[in-house]
Amino acid sequence: MENIKLKVLILGMVHTNCYTISNTDTNQAIVIDPADNAPAIYEYLQDNNLELKAILLTHGHFDHITGALDLAGLTGVPVYAHEAEGSLLKNPDLNASGSIGHGFGLEADILLRDGEEVLLAGFNIGVIHTPGHTAGSTCYYFKDYGMLFSGDTLFYESIGRTDLPTGSFSDILTSIKNKLMLLDDDVRVYPGHGRATTIGHERTNNYYIGQER
């Protein structure tokens, strides 16, 4: 299965990883976490003759969603997020946009549930609800390709912070141990910030995975 191409744009004040996943057979694409620079993302799509089919949000913090509405407006595609993230997405005090002096909110067009599988751009994408960083944090699993987009839940040898609204340290440990650690060792993990990793590497090297709740 070689019909998948991944492009990472590192955008915004906290260097958020914005991912464009494209199907080389159809030139259709998905964007995960459009950060804060819709024009840059749109330019990449245009330069590569890609038809955007969806915007997926791993969670609702400002550094992952600021470009979502503009990109949706430019392309006419829906925004997807987990159903438990609705209030955080809409509230500047919860999504932390208020703290940077540019408060805003949005509503997702399509709300997802844990365990769903959605077909977008020719890819079957599993929805894994991983509360902890936020109540509606979600990972997107491309099982056919061994790829997991983990947002701010799982990082290279670390985990997401849990001290912001709706965060929970015990929940993020439960999510990682009981959901993500069920995946195969060779699954490649693409986080919301920083370098990629694998489930196997984190199983062996991530301090938090060995911690008791």
N, C-alpha and C positions, 0 to 999 in steps of 0.2 A: 504494500500500500504506500505508494510514493506520491500520491496526489495531494499532499499537504505541504504548505509553505508557511513558515512562521517569521513574522517581522516584529521586532521589539523597538518601540520608540520610548526613550526615557525622557519624561516630561515633568515640568513643574518644579516648585520650590523644594519639594522633598524627593525628587528623582523617582517618580512613580513609573513603573513598567506598564506601558500600554501595549497590548498585544493585538496584532492583526493576524488572523489565521485564514489563509485562503486556500481554495480548492483549485488546483492547477488544471483540472479537467474542465471546470465550468467557469472559472474566473469569478466565482462568487466568494464572499468573504464575511467574516464576523470580526467585530472589534470587542475586546474585553478591556474594561476600565479606561475610558477615553480621557482621563486626566484633565488637563486644562488647556489643550491646544488643538481644538477641532480643525483649524485650517491646516496644520501640519499633517494631521491624520488624513484629512480629505485629499490633500496634495499627493500623499503616498498612494491612496486608492486610485486617484485619477492617473497618476504617472504609470501605474501598473495595470490600467484598464480593468479594475476590480469593481464588481457590483456588490455593494454592501447589503447584507440581508438582515443583520441584527446587531444590536449593541447589548452586551451582557455586562452586568455590574456584579462584582463579587461582594461588595458592601457599599454603604452609603456615605463614607467620609469624603469631604470636599476634594481631596487630592486624587480621588478615583472617578469622580462624577462631573467635575466642572464643565468638561467639554461635551457632555452627553446630549444636552438639548440642542446645542448648536450643530453637532454632527448629525443628530436625528433630523434637524431642519434641513440641512444640506442634502441629505440622502433619502429622506422619507421613510426611514426604517423605524421599527419599534424598539423600545428600551425594555429589557428584561431584568428583573431582580426578584429575590426571594420575598414571599408574602410577609415574612416577619420583619422586613426592613422598611416597610412603608412609612412609619412614623419618623424614623431617623432621616430618611431621604428628604422628607418634606420640611424638617425643622432645623433652621440654621444653628440653634443652640445645641442640637444633638449631633448634627453632621460636621460640626466644628468650622463651618464656613464663617460663622459670626465672629469667631476668634481671630480671623485674619482681616476683618473689616470689610468683608464682601459677602454678607449673608445672603443665602439663596436656598431654594429647595426645588425638588421636582417629584413628579409621580411617575412610576414605571407604567408602561403601557400593558405589560404582561407580567403577572405575578406567578412565580414558580413555587413548587412544593418539593420537599425532600423526596428523593427516589424517582422523580420524573426523568424521562428521557425525551429530549427535544431534537428534532431533525432540522438543522439549519445549514445552509450552504452545502448540503450533501453529507454533513457529518452528524453522526449520532452522539449527542452530548448528554452525559449523565449529570444530574443535579444532586450535589451532596451538601446538605445543610450542615454547616459547622459553626454553631454559635460559640461565642467566646470573645472574639475581638469586638464584634457587635452581635446583637441578637439575631440578625438575619444574614450574617456572613455565610457565604456559599462558595464552594469549590466546583469547578466545571471539569468533568472527566471525559476525555476523548479516549475511551477504552480501546478502540480499534487501533489507536496509534500510541498507546502507552503514555499519554500526556495528561497532566493534571495542572490546572490553573488555580492556585491556592489563595489568591488575594493576600490579605494580611493575616491569614491563619497560620501557615507554616512557612518558615524561612530557612535558608541555609544555616543549619546548626542553631536555630533559634525559633521563637514563636512570636506571634503578634502581641502587642501591648493590650492590656485589659483594664486600664484605668480610666478609659473614656466612657461616656454614657452608653449604657446597655452592655458593657463589657463584663466578663466574668472569667477569672483565672481557672476556677474549677471546671467551668463549661468548656473552655478552649482545650484543656487537657483531655477531657472526656471526648470531645470531638476528634481530636487527633488520634488518640489511642483506639477509640472504638469504631472509627470510620476510616480515617486515612491510613492507619497502620494495618488495615485489612487488605490494602492493595499490594500488588507484587513489588518486590524489591527494585525491579528495573523500570518502574514507572518514573518518568521524568517529571519533576516538579518545577513549575514556573511561578514564582511568587510575585507579589505586588511591588516589592522593592528588592534590589540586590540580585545576586547571582542565582542561576538555576541549581537544582540539586536532584537527588533521587530519593525515593521512599527508603530504599535500602541504606543509603548513606545516613539518612536521618534516624532510622531505626537503631543504627550502631553508634552514631556520633552526637545526636542531639540530647543535651543534658536533660531537657524537660520531659522527654519521652519516658525516661526512667523514674520520674518523680511520682510519688503517690499522691492521690488527690487529697 
